[in-house]
Amino acid sequence: MQVKSRHHLRSDAIADLQESLADSLGVDLTGDSFELVELDGTEFDIVLVDGDKLVAYVDDEPFLTVQGANEFPPQHGVVTVDEGAVSFVSNGADVMRPGIVEADDGITAGDLVAIAEETHGKVLAVGRAKTDSDDMVGDSGKVVDSIHHVGDDLYSFSV
């Protein structure tokens, strides 16, 4: 991943970003400096908040990065996995029904979701739901496509 461009966000763009994250995740993203970093060779653009990569634009939709979700824990849009799924999800595997212990109400197919582990609530990955929340817990099948996880290129990228 290479930086294509980098610039500070205008106050109206910051307000739109904060409103979008508050609506979708119930988080109050705060900071003094918001800088958009456009990247080549990846599907993401990122927003540095006070120098930390806390937000990624996925298909032009803002969502917290793994680091962002652990600093500003989402109140909505969370899929929780059991201990047996942690190593798989941390390595970028898609989330399967048997590993899910809980999915927040209101998740619909196509939504971006934070994938957290059940013991400490730490976010391990970000993914896109393939099904609604009421159909996520079960015996078989893939229900969340992994997009970004602990240790991937975006997680390791430094600006």
NORPE-V917596 format. One line per field, one symbol per residue. phi: phi as a letter, one per 30 degrees, with the letter a starting at -180 (. if undefined). Layout:
# NORPE-V917596
phi = ???
This chain:
# NORPE-V917596
phi = .bddaaadddddddddddddddddbiccdblcbbbdcdcciadcbbcdchicdcbbcchicdaddedddddbedcbiccccdedceddddcjddccedddcabedjdcejddbccccddciddcabbcdcbdedcddlcajdbbddcbbeiddddddbc
